[in-house]
């Protein structure tokens, strides 16, 4: 289970960064759009961070990045 969680986390980190930079958003701008703190956004982009965001937060991130939630989980 841990390996699966780590794989999901790696995919999320990669995609959150990819779509944020595609929009040329800073972490601060993206976190404002998602309605989460900058510190939390920064943690979400760290591979060393062990916790996964809730579904509610995933939807907020996807909305801020103007993508479907499924794009955050694509390999």
MARLOTOR-705149 format. One record per atom (N, C-alpha, C, O, CB): residue number from 1; residue in one letter; atom name; x, y, z. Coordinates in steps of 0.2 Angstrom, whole numbers, plus 5000, padded with zeros to 4 digits. Glycine has a CB too. Example, Ala and Ser with C-alpha at 12.3 -4.5 7.8 and 13.67 -1.06 7.14 Angstrom:
BEGIN
+------+------+------+------+------+------+
| resi | resn | name |    X |    Y |    Z |
+------+------+------+------+------+------+
|    1 |    a |    N | 5066 | 4972 | 5039 |
|    1 |    a |   CA | 5062 | 4978 | 5039 |
|    1 |    a |    C | 5066 | 4984 | 5039 |
|    1 |    a |    O | 5071 | 4983 | 5042 |
|    1 |    a |   CB | 5057 | 4978 | 5045 |
|    2 |    s |    N | 5064 | 4989 | 5035 |
|    2 |    s |   CA | 5068 | 4995 | 5036 |
|    2 |    s |    C | 5064 | 5000 | 5039 |
|    2 |    s |    O | 5067 | 5006 | 5040 |
|    2 |    s |   CB | 5070 | 4997 | 5029 |
+------+------+------+------+------+------+
//
This chain:
BEGIN
+------+------+------+------+------+------+
| resi | resn | name |    X |    Y |    Z |
+------+------+------+------+------+------+
|    1 |    x |    N | 5004 | 4994 | 5000 |
|    1 |    x |   CA | 5000 | 5000 | 5000 |
|    1 |    x |    C | 5004 | 5006 | 5000 |
|    1 |    x |    O | 5003 | 5011 | 4997 |
|    1 |    x |   CB | 4995 | 5000 | 5006 |
|    2 |    x |    N | 5010 | 5006 | 5004 |
|    2 |    x |   CA | 5014 | 5012 | 5004 |
|    2 |    x |    C | 5017 | 5014 | 4997 |
|    2 |    x |    O | 5017 | 5020 | 4995 |
|    2 |    x |   CB | 5020 | 5011 | 5009 |
|    3 |    x |    N | 5019 | 5009 | 4993 |
|    3 |    x |   CA | 5022 | 5010 | 4987 |
|    3 |    x |    C | 5017 | 5013 | 4982 |
|    3 |    x |    O | 5018 | 5018 | 4978 |
|    3 |    x |   CB | 5025 | 5003 | 4984 |
|    4 |    x |    N | 5011 | 5011 | 4983 |
|    4 |    x |   CA | 5005 | 5014 | 4979 |
|    4 |    x |    C | 5004 | 5021 | 4981 |
|    4 |    x |    O | 5003 | 5025 | 4976 |
|    4 |    x |   CB | 4999 | 5009 | 4980 |
|    5 |    x |    N | 5004 | 5022 | 4987 |
|    5 |    x |   CA | 5003 | 5029 | 4989 |
|    5 |    x |    C | 5009 | 5034 | 4987 |
|    5 |    x |    O | 5008 | 5039 | 4985 |
|    5 |    x |   CB | 5002 | 5029 | 4997 |
|    6 |    x |    N | 5015 | 5031 | 4987 |
|    6 |    x |   CA | 5021 | 5035 | 4985 |
|    6 |    x |    C | 5020 | 5036 | 4978 |
|    6 |    x |    O | 5022 | 5042 | 4976 |
|    6 |    x |   CB | 5027 | 5031 | 4987 |
|    7 |    x |    N | 5018 | 5031 | 4974 |
|    7 |    x |   CA | 5017 | 5032 | 4967 |
|    7 |    x |    C | 5012 | 5038 | 4965 |
|    7 |    x |    O | 5013 | 5042 | 4961 |
|    7 |    x |   CB | 5015 | 5026 | 4963 |
|    8 |    x |    N | 5006 | 5037 | 4969 |
|    8 |    x |   CA | 5001 | 5042 | 4968 |
|    8 |    x |    C | 5004 | 5049 | 4970 |
|    8 |    x |    O | 5003 | 5054 | 4966 |
|    8 |    x |   CB | 4995 | 5041 | 4972 |
|    9 |    x |    N | 5007 | 5050 | 4975 |
|    9 |    x |   CA | 5010 | 5056 | 4977 |
|    9 |    x |    C | 5015 | 5059 | 4972 |
|    9 |    x |    O | 5015 | 5065 | 4970 |
|    9 |    x |   CB | 5014 | 5055 | 4984 |
|   10 |    x |    N | 5019 | 5055 | 4969 |
|   10 |    x |   CA | 5024 | 5057 | 4964 |
|   10 |    x |    C | 5020 | 5059 | 4958 |
|   10 |    x |    O | 5022 | 5064 | 4955 |
|   10 |    x |   CB | 5029 | 5051 | 4962 |
|   11 |    x |    N | 5015 | 5056 | 4956 |
|   11 |    x |   CA | 5011 | 5058 | 4950 |
|   11 |    x |    C | 5008 | 5065 | 4952 |
|   11 |    x |    O | 5008 | 5069 | 4947 |
|   11 |    x |   CB | 5006 | 5053 | 4948 |
|   12 |    x |    N | 5005 | 5066 | 4958 |
|   12 |    x |   CA | 5002 | 5072 | 4959 |
|   12 |    x |    C | 5007 | 5078 | 4959 |
|   12 |    x |    O | 5005 | 5083 | 4957 |
|   12 |    x |   CB | 4999 | 5071 | 4966 |
|   13 |    x |    N | 5013 | 5077 | 4962 |
|   13 |    x |   CA | 5018 | 5082 | 4963 |
|   13 |    x |    C | 5020 | 5084 | 4956 |
|   13 |    x |    O | 5020 | 5090 | 4954 |
|   13 |    x |   CB | 5024 | 5079 | 4967 |
|   14 |    x |    N | 5021 | 5079 | 4951 |
|   14 |    x |   CA | 5023 | 5081 | 4945 |
|   14 |    x |    C | 5018 | 5084 | 4941 |
|   14 |    x |    O | 5019 | 5089 | 4938 |
|   14 |    x |   CB | 5025 | 5074 | 4941 |
|   15 |    x |    N | 5011 | 5082 | 4941 |
|   15 |    x |   CA | 5006 | 5086 | 4938 |
|   15 |    x |    C | 5004 | 5092 | 4941 |
|   15 |    x |    O | 5003 | 5097 | 4937 |
|   15 |    x |   CB | 5000 | 5081 | 4938 |
|   16 |    x |    N | 5004 | 5093 | 4947 |
|   16 |    x |   CA | 5003 | 5100 | 4950 |
|   16 |    x |    C | 5008 | 5105 | 4948 |
|   16 |    x |    O | 5006 | 5110 | 4946 |
|   16 |    x |   CB | 5003 | 5099 | 4958 |
|   17 |    x |    N | 5014 | 5103 | 4948 |
|   17 |    x |   CA | 5020 | 5107 | 4946 |
|   17 |    x |    C | 5019 | 5109 | 4938 |
|   17 |    x |    O | 5020 | 5114 | 4936 |
|   17 |    x |   CB | 5026 | 5105 | 4947 |
|   18 |    x |    N | 5018 | 5103 | 4934 |
|   18 |    x |   CA | 5017 | 5104 | 4927 |
|   18 |    x |    C | 5012 | 5109 | 4925 |
|   18 |    x |    O | 5013 | 5114 | 4921 |
|   18 |    x |   CB | 5016 | 5097 | 4924 |
|   19 |    x |    N | 5006 | 5108 | 4928 |
|   19 |    x |   CA | 5000 | 5113 | 4926 |
|   19 |    x |    C | 5001 | 5120 | 4929 |
|   19 |    x |    O | 4999 | 5124 | 4926 |
|   19 |    x |   CB | 4993 | 5110 | 4928 |
|   20 |    x |    N | 5004 | 5120 | 4934 |
|   20 |    x |   CA | 5005 | 5127 | 4937 |
|   20 |    x |    C | 5010 | 5131 | 4933 |
|   20 |    x |    O | 5009 | 5137 | 4932 |
|   20 |    x |   CB | 5008 | 5126 | 4945 |
|   21 |    x |    N | 5015 | 5128 | 4931 |
|   21 |    x |   CA | 5020 | 5131 | 4927 |
|   21 |    x |    C | 5018 | 5132 | 4920 |
|   21 |    x |    O | 5020 | 5137 | 4917 |
|   21 |    x |   CB | 5027 | 5127 | 4927 |
|   22 |    x |    N | 5013 | 5128 | 4917 |
|   22 |    x |   CA | 5010 | 5129 | 4911 |
|   22 |    x |    C | 5006 | 5135 | 4911 |
|   22 |    x |    O | 5006 | 5139 | 4906 |
|   22 |    x |   CB | 5006 | 5123 | 4909 |
|   23 |    x |    N | 5003 | 5137 | 4916 |
|   23 |    x |   CA | 4999 | 5143 | 4917 |
|   23 |    x |    C | 5003 | 5149 | 4919 |
|   23 |    x |    O | 5001 | 5155 | 4919 |
|   23 |    x |   CB | 4993 | 5142 | 4922 |
|   24 |    x |    N | 5010 | 5147 | 4920 |
|   24 |    x |   CA | 5015 | 5153 | 4923 |
|   24 |    x |    C | 5012 | 5156 | 4929 |
|   24 |    x |    O | 5013 | 5162 | 4930 |
|   24 |    x |   CB | 5015 | 5158 | 4917 |
|   25 |    x |    N | 5009 | 5151 | 4933 |
|   25 |    x |   CA | 5007 | 5154 | 4940 |
|   25 |    x |    C | 5013 | 5152 | 4945 |
|   25 |    x |    O | 5016 | 5147 | 4945 |
|   25 |    x |   CB | 5001 | 5150 | 4942 |
|   26 |    x |    N | 5014 | 5157 | 4949 |
|   26 |    x |   CA | 5018 | 5156 | 4955 |
|   26 |    x |    C | 5014 | 5151 | 4960 |
|   26 |    x |    O | 5008 | 5151 | 4959 |
|   26 |    x |   CB | 5020 | 5163 | 4959 |
|   27 |    x |    N | 5018 | 5149 | 4965 |
|   27 |    x |   CA | 5014 | 5145 | 4970 |
|   27 |    x |    C | 5009 | 5149 | 4974 |
|   27 |    x |    O | 5004 | 5147 | 4975 |
|   27 |    x |   CB | 5019 | 5141 | 4975 |
|   28 |    x |    N | 5011 | 5155 | 4975 |
|   28 |    x |   CA | 5007 | 5160 | 4978 |
|   28 |    x |    C | 5000 | 5161 | 4974 |
|   28 |    x |    O | 4995 | 5161 | 4977 |
|   28 |    x |   CB | 5010 | 5166 | 4980 |
|   29 |    x |    N | 5001 | 5162 | 4968 |
|   29 |    x |   CA | 4995 | 5164 | 4964 |
|   29 |    x |    C | 4991 | 5158 | 4964 |
|   29 |    x |    O | 4984 | 5158 | 4964 |
|   29 |    x |   CB | 4997 | 5166 | 4957 |
|   30 |    x |    N | 4994 | 5152 | 4963 |
|   30 |    x |   CA | 4990 | 5146 | 4962 |
|   30 |    x |    C | 4986 | 5144 | 4969 |
|   30 |    x |    O | 4980 | 5142 | 4969 |
|   30 |    x |   CB | 4994 | 5140 | 4960 |
|   31 |    x |    N | 4990 | 5145 | 4974 |
|   31 |    x |   CA | 4987 | 5144 | 4981 |
|   31 |    x |    C | 4981 | 5149 | 4982 |
|   31 |    x |    O | 4976 | 5147 | 4985 |
|   31 |    x |   CB | 4992 | 5144 | 4986 |
|   32 |    x |    N | 4982 | 5155 | 4980 |
|   32 |    x |   CA | 4976 | 5160 | 4981 |
|   32 |    x |    C | 4970 | 5157 | 4977 |
|   32 |    x |    O | 4964 | 5158 | 4979 |
|   32 |    x |   CB | 4978 | 5167 | 4978 |
|   33 |    x |    N | 4971 | 5155 | 4971 |
|   33 |    x |   CA | 4966 | 5153 | 4966 |
|   33 |    x |    C | 4962 | 5147 | 4969 |
|   33 |    x |    O | 4956 | 5146 | 4968 |
|   33 |    x |   CB | 4968 | 5152 | 4959 |
|   34 |    x |    N | 4966 | 5143 | 4972 |
|   34 |    x |   CA | 4963 | 5136 | 4975 |
|   34 |    x |    C | 4960 | 5138 | 4982 |
|   34 |    x |    O | 4957 | 5133 | 4984 |
|   34 |    x |   CB | 4969 | 5131 | 4975 |
|   35 |    x |    N | 4962 | 5143 | 4985 |
|   35 |    x |   CA | 4959 | 5145 | 4992 |
|   35 |    x |    C | 4962 | 5141 | 4997 |
|   35 |    x |    O | 4959 | 5139 | 5002 |
|   35 |    x |   CB | 4952 | 5143 | 4992 |
|   36 |    x |    N | 4969 | 5139 | 4996 |
|   36 |    x |   CA | 4973 | 5136 | 5001 |
|   36 |    x |    C | 4979 | 5140 | 5003 |
|   36 |    x |    O | 4980 | 5144 | 4999 |
|   36 |    x |   CB | 4975 | 5128 | 4999 |
|   37 |    x |    N | 4982 | 5138 | 5008 |
|   37 |    x |   CA | 4988 | 5142 | 5010 |
|   37 |    x |    C | 4994 | 5141 | 5006 |
|   37 |    x |    O | 4994 | 5136 | 5003 |
|   37 |    x |   CB | 4990 | 5141 | 5017 |
|   38 |    x |    N | 4998 | 5146 | 5005 |
|   38 |    x |   CA | 5004 | 5145 | 5001 |
|   38 |    x |    C | 5008 | 5139 | 5004 |
|   38 |    x |    O | 5011 | 5135 | 5000 |
|   38 |    x |   CB | 5008 | 5152 | 5001 |
|   39 |    x |    N | 5009 | 5139 | 5011 |
|   39 |    x |   CA | 5013 | 5134 | 5014 |
|   39 |    x |    C | 5010 | 5127 | 5012 |
|   39 |    x |    O | 5014 | 5122 | 5011 |
|   39 |    x |   CB | 5013 | 5135 | 5022 |
|   40 |    x |    N | 5003 | 5126 | 5012 |
|   40 |    x |   CA | 5001 | 5120 | 5010 |
|   40 |    x |    C | 5002 | 5118 | 5003 |
|   40 |    x |    O | 5004 | 5112 | 5001 |
|   40 |    x |   CB | 4993 | 5120 | 5011 |
|   41 |    x |    N | 5001 | 5123 | 4998 |
|   41 |    x |   CA | 5003 | 5122 | 4991 |
|   41 |    x |    C | 5010 | 5120 | 4991 |
|   41 |    x |    O | 5012 | 5115 | 4987 |
|   41 |    x |   CB | 5002 | 5128 | 4987 |
|   42 |    x |    N | 5015 | 5123 | 4994 |
|   42 |    x |   CA | 5022 | 5121 | 4994 |
|   42 |    x |    C | 5023 | 5114 | 4996 |
|   42 |    x |    O | 5027 | 5110 | 4993 |
|   42 |    x |   CB | 5026 | 5126 | 4998 |
|   43 |    x |    N | 5019 | 5112 | 5001 |
|   43 |    x |   CA | 5020 | 5105 | 5004 |
|   43 |    x |    C | 5017 | 5100 | 4999 |
|   43 |    x |    O | 5020 | 5095 | 4998 |
|   43 |    x |   CB | 5016 | 5104 | 5010 |
|   44 |    x |    N | 5012 | 5102 | 4995 |
|   44 |    x |   CA | 5009 | 5098 | 4990 |
|   44 |    x |    C | 5014 | 5096 | 4984 |
|   44 |    x |    O | 5014 | 5091 | 4981 |
|   44 |    x |   CB | 5003 | 5100 | 4987 |
|   45 |    x |    N | 5019 | 5101 | 4983 |
|   45 |    x |   CA | 5024 | 5100 | 4978 |
|   45 |    x |    C | 5030 | 5097 | 4980 |
|   45 |    x |    O | 5035 | 5097 | 4976 |
|   45 |    x |   CB | 5025 | 5107 | 4975 |
|   46 |    x |    N | 5030 | 5095 | 4986 |
|   46 |    x |   CA | 5036 | 5092 | 4989 |
|   46 |    x |    C | 5035 | 5084 | 4989 |
|   46 |    x |    O | 5031 | 5081 | 4992 |
|   46 |    x |   CB | 5038 | 5094 | 4996 |
|   47 |    x |    N | 5040 | 5081 | 4985 |
|   47 |    x |   CA | 5040 | 5073 | 4985 |
|   47 |    x |    C | 5041 | 5070 | 4992 |
|   47 |    x |    O | 5038 | 5065 | 4993 |
|   47 |    x |   CB | 5045 | 5070 | 4980 |
|   48 |    x |    N | 5044 | 5074 | 4996 |
|   48 |    x |   CA | 5046 | 5071 | 5003 |
|   48 |    x |    C | 5039 | 5071 | 5008 |
|   48 |    x |    O | 5039 | 5068 | 5013 |
|   48 |    x |   CB | 5051 | 5075 | 5006 |
|   49 |    x |    N | 5034 | 5075 | 5006 |
|   49 |    x |   CA | 5028 | 5076 | 5010 |
|   49 |    x |    C | 5025 | 5069 | 5009 |
|   49 |    x |    O | 5024 | 5067 | 5004 |
|   49 |    x |   CB | 5024 | 5082 | 5007 |
|   50 |    x |    N | 5022 | 5067 | 5015 |
|   50 |    x |   CA | 5019 | 5060 | 5015 |
|   50 |    x |    C | 5012 | 5060 | 5014 |
|   50 |    x |    O | 5009 | 5055 | 5012 |
|   50 |    x |   CB | 5021 | 5056 | 5021 |
|   51 |    x |    N | 5008 | 5065 | 5016 |
|   51 |    x |   CA | 5001 | 5065 | 5016 |
|   51 |    x |    C | 4998 | 5067 | 5009 |
|   51 |    x |    O | 5001 | 5071 | 5006 |
|   51 |    x |   CB | 4998 | 5070 | 5022 |
|   52 |    x |    N | 4993 | 5064 | 5008 |
|   52 |    x |   CA | 4989 | 5066 | 5001 |
|   52 |    x |    C | 4984 | 5071 | 5003 |
|   52 |    x |    O | 4981 | 5070 | 5008 |
|   52 |    x |   CB | 4987 | 5059 | 4998 |
|   53 |    x |    N | 4982 | 5075 | 4998 |
|   53 |    x |   CA | 4977 | 5080 | 4999 |
|   53 |    x |    C | 4970 | 5076 | 4999 |
|   53 |    x |    O | 4969 | 5071 | 4996 |
|   53 |    x |   CB | 4977 | 5085 | 4994 |
|   54 |    x |    N | 4965 | 5079 | 5002 |
|   54 |    x |   CA | 4958 | 5077 | 5002 |
|   54 |    x |    C | 4955 | 5078 | 4995 |
|   54 |    x |    O | 4958 | 5082 | 4991 |
|   54 |    x |   CB | 4954 | 5080 | 5007 |
|   55 |    x |    N | 4950 | 5074 | 4993 |
|   55 |    x |   CA | 4946 | 5075 | 4987 |
|   55 |    x |    C | 4944 | 5083 | 4986 |
|   55 |    x |    O | 4945 | 5085 | 4981 |
|   55 |    x |   CB | 4940 | 5071 | 4987 |
|   56 |    x |    N | 4942 | 5086 | 4992 |
|   56 |    x |   CA | 4940 | 5093 | 4991 |
|   56 |    x |    C | 4946 | 5097 | 4989 |
|   56 |    x |    O | 4945 | 5102 | 4985 |
|   56 |    x |   CB | 4937 | 5095 | 4998 |
|   57 |    x |    N | 4951 | 5096 | 4992 |
|   57 |    x |   CA | 4957 | 5100 | 4990 |
|   57 |    x |    C | 4959 | 5098 | 4983 |
|   57 |    x |    O | 4961 | 5103 | 4979 |
|   57 |    x |   CB | 4963 | 5099 | 4995 |
|   58 |    x |    N | 4959 | 5092 | 4981 |
|   58 |    x |   CA | 4961 | 5090 | 4974 |
|   58 |    x |    C | 4956 | 5094 | 4969 |
|   58 |    x |    O | 4958 | 5096 | 4964 |
|   58 |    x |   CB | 4960 | 5083 | 4972 |
|   59 |    x |    N | 4950 | 5095 | 4970 |
|   59 |    x |   CA | 4945 | 5098 | 4966 |
|   59 |    x |    C | 4947 | 5106 | 4966 |
|   59 |    x |    O | 4946 | 5109 | 4961 |
|   59 |    x |   CB | 4938 | 5097 | 4968 |
|   60 |    x |    N | 4949 | 5108 | 4972 |
|   60 |    x |   CA | 4951 | 5116 | 4972 |
|   60 |    x |    C | 4957 | 5117 | 4967 |
|   60 |    x |    O | 4957 | 5122 | 4964 |
|   60 |    x |   CB | 4952 | 5118 | 4979 |
|   61 |    x |    N | 4962 | 5112 | 4968 |
|   61 |    x |   CA | 4968 | 5113 | 4964 |
|   61 |    x |    C | 4966 | 5112 | 4957 |
|   61 |    x |    O | 4969 | 5117 | 4953 |
|   61 |    x |   CB | 4973 | 5107 | 4966 |
|   62 |    x |    N | 4962 | 5107 | 4955 |
|   62 |    x |   CA | 4960 | 5107 | 4948 |
|   62 |    x |    C | 4957 | 5113 | 4945 |
|   62 |    x |    O | 4958 | 5115 | 4939 |
|   62 |    x |   CB | 4956 | 5100 | 4947 |
|   63 |    x |    N | 4952 | 5115 | 4949 |
|   63 |    x |   CA | 4949 | 5121 | 4947 |
|   63 |    x |    C | 4953 | 5127 | 4946 |
|   63 |    x |    O | 4953 | 5131 | 4941 |
|   63 |    x |   CB | 4943 | 5123 | 4952 |
|   64 |    x |    N | 4958 | 5128 | 4951 |
|   64 |    x |   CA | 4963 | 5134 | 4950 |
|   64 |    x |    C | 4967 | 5133 | 4944 |
|   64 |    x |    O | 4969 | 5138 | 4941 |
|   64 |    x |   CB | 4967 | 5134 | 4956 |
|   65 |    x |    N | 4969 | 5127 | 4942 |
|   65 |    x |   CA | 4973 | 5125 | 4936 |
|   65 |    x |    C | 4969 | 5124 | 4930 |
|   65 |    x |    O | 4972 | 5123 | 4925 |
|   65 |    x |   CB | 4977 | 5119 | 4938 |
|   66 |    x |    N | 4963 | 5125 | 4930 |
|   66 |    x |   CA | 4958 | 5125 | 4925 |
|   66 |    x |    C | 4959 | 5118 | 4921 |
|   66 |    x |    O | 4959 | 5118 | 4915 |
|   66 |    x |   CB | 4960 | 5130 | 4920 |
|   67 |    x |    N | 4959 | 5113 | 4925 |
|   67 |    x |   CA | 4959 | 5106 | 4922 |
|   67 |    x |    C | 4954 | 5101 | 4926 |
|   67 |    x |    O | 4952 | 5103 | 4931 |
|   67 |    x |   CB | 4967 | 5103 | 4922 |
|   68 |    x |    N | 4953 | 5096 | 4922 |
|   68 |    x |   CA | 4949 | 5091 | 4926 |
|   68 |    x |    C | 4953 | 5087 | 4931 |
|   68 |    x |    O | 4959 | 5087 | 4930 |
|   68 |    x |   CB | 4946 | 5086 | 4921 |
|   69 |    x |    N | 4950 | 5085 | 4937 |
|   69 |    x |   CA | 4953 | 5082 | 4942 |
|   69 |    x |    C | 4957 | 5076 | 4939 |
|   69 |    x |    O | 4963 | 5075 | 4942 |
|   69 |    x |   CB | 4949 | 5080 | 4948 |
|   70 |    x |    N | 4955 | 5073 | 4935 |
|   70 |    x |   CA | 4958 | 5067 | 4932 |
|   70 |    x |    C | 4965 | 5068 | 4929 |
|   70 |    x |    O | 4969 | 5064 | 4929 |
|   70 |    x |   CB | 4954 | 5063 | 4927 |
|   71 |    x |    N | 4966 | 5074 | 4927 |
|   71 |    x |   CA | 4973 | 5076 | 4924 |
|   71 |    x |    C | 4978 | 5076 | 4930 |
|   71 |    x |    O | 4984 | 5075 | 4928 |
|   71 |    x |   CB | 4972 | 5083 | 4921 |
|   72 |    x |    N | 4976 | 5077 | 4936 |
|   72 |    x |   CA | 4981 | 5077 | 4941 |
|   72 |    x |    C | 4983 | 5070 | 4943 |
|   72 |    x |    O | 4989 | 5069 | 4946 |
|   72 |    x |   CB | 4977 | 5080 | 4948 |
|   73 |    x |    N | 4980 | 5065 | 4941 |
|   73 |    x |   CA | 4981 | 5058 | 4942 |
|   73 |    x |    C | 4984 | 5054 | 4936 |
|   73 |    x |    O | 4985 | 5048 | 4937 |
|   73 |    x |   CB | 4975 | 5055 | 4945 |
|   74 |    x |    N | 4985 | 5058 | 4931 |
|   74 |    x |   CA | 4987 | 5054 | 4925 |
|   74 |    x |    C | 4995 | 5053 | 4925 |
|   74 |    x |    O | 4998 | 5058 | 4927 |
|   74 |    x |   CB | 4985 | 5058 | 4918 |
|   75 |    x |    N | 4997 | 5047 | 4923 |
|   75 |    x |   CA | 5004 | 5046 | 4923 |
|   75 |    x |    C | 5007 | 5049 | 4917 |
|   75 |    x |    O | 5013 | 5048 | 4916 |
|   75 |    x |   CB | 5005 | 5038 | 4923 |
+------+------+------+------+------+------+
//
